[in-house]
Amino acid sequence: MNKIRIEFSNQFLKELRRIVRKYPQAANEVEGLLEQLKQGERPGDKIPNVGYDVQKVRLKNPSANRGKRGGLRAIYYFQRAEQIVMIAIYSKTEQEDISIEVIRQIIDEYSSTSRPDKTE
């Protein structure tokens, strides 16, 4: 199996920092998701009509005593079979769903810049 590379949009990194400051245990949930992705799993549900292979995952938010329903949402897409880009993360209690247009905009912005923020 090829090693899967995970990269991060600026939007994802900015929101992750904010969320982890407010909900410290959220970092563990995100780390668990990243491990699943590195193992080749594809958790979450496909977001239709985006034009890209985009998934949305529900994560628990233990810092806020919320299960998955009122917890966090992480959005990622498969840029290539061995490369995943984390697009966005948000707390469902603070924000409604991100529109398809905003998802496309984040992907387009990410694709048009070189990416120094990478992890293996």
C-alpha positions in Angstrom: 0.0 0.0 0.0 1.3 3.5 -0.9 2.0 5.8 2.0 -0.7 8.5 2.2 0.4 12.1 2.6 -1.8 14.5 4.5 -1.6 18.2 3.7 -3.5 21.1 5.3 -5.3 24.2 3.9 -4.7 27.5 5.6 -8.4 27.5 6.5 -8.0 24.2 8.3 -4.9 25.2 10.2 -6.4 28.5 11.3 -9.6 26.9 12.6 -7.9 24.0 14.2 -5.7 26.4 16.3 -8.8 28.2 17.4 -10.8 25.1 18.2 -7.9 23.5 20.2 -7.5 26.6 22.3 -11.2 26.5 23.1 -11.6 22.7 23.3 -8.2 21.2 24.2 -9.4 17.6 23.9 -10.4 18.1 20.3 -6.7 17.6 19.3 -7.0 13.9 20.2 -10.1 13.5 18.0 -8.3 15.1 15.1 -5.2 13.1 15.6 -7.4 9.9 15.5 -8.9 11.0 12.2 -5.4 11.7 10.7 -4.3 8.2 11.8 -7.3 6.6 10.1 -6.6 8.5 6.9 -2.9 7.5 7.0 -4.1 3.9 7.2 -6.1 4.3 4.0 -9.5 4.5 5.6 -12.1 6.9 4.2 -14.3 7.8 7.2 -17.2 10.1 6.8 -19.8 10.8 4.1 -19.2 12.1 0.6 -20.3 15.6 0.0 -22.2 15.6 -3.4 -22.0 18.2 -6.1 -18.7 19.7 -5.2 -16.8 18.5 -8.3 -14.0 16.9 -6.1 -13.8 13.8 -4.0 -14.7 15.5 -0.7 -15.7 13.8 2.6 -17.2 15.2 5.8 -16.5 13.5 9.1 -18.3 13.8 12.4 -16.0 13.9 15.4 -16.8 14.0 19.1 -16.0 17.1 21.1 -15.2 15.7 24.6 -14.2 19.1 25.9 -17.7 20.4 25.3 -19.4 17.2 26.5 -20.8 16.7 23.0 -21.1 13.5 21.1 -20.6 13.4 17.3 -24.0 15.0 16.6 -23.1 18.3 18.3 -19.3 17.9 17.9 -16.8 18.8 15.3 -16.9 18.4 11.5 -13.8 17.9 9.5 -13.8 18.2 5.7 -11.1 16.6 3.5 -10.6 15.7 -0.1 -8.5 13.3 -2.1 -6.2 15.3 -4.3 -4.7 12.1 -5.5 -4.9 8.5 -4.4 -1.9 8.9 -2.1 -2.6 12.6 -1.0 -5.3 14.0 1.2 -5.9 17.6 1.9 -7.6 18.7 5.1 -9.9 21.5 3.9 -11.9 22.7 7.0 -12.8 22.0 10.6 -15.5 23.6 12.6 -17.7 23.1 15.7 -21.3 22.2 14.8 -22.5 24.2 17.8 -20.8 27.3 16.5 -21.3 27.1 12.7 -23.8 25.6 10.3 -22.6 23.5 7.4 -20.0 25.0 5.1 -21.5 25.7 1.6 -20.3 23.8 -1.5 -19.2 27.2 -2.9 -16.9 27.8 0.1 -15.5 24.3 -0.1 -14.7 24.8 -3.8 -13.1 28.2 -3.0 -10.8 26.7 -0.3 -9.8 23.9 -2.7 -9.1 26.3 -5.5 -7.0 28.6 -3.2 -5.1 25.6 -1.9 -4.5 24.3 -5.4 -3.2 27.6 -6.6 -0.5 27.9 -3.9 2.6 25.9 -3.2 2.2 24.0 0.1 5.0 24.1 2.7 2.7 22.7 5.4 3.0 19.0 5.0 3.1 16.0 7.3 3.7 12.3 6.6 
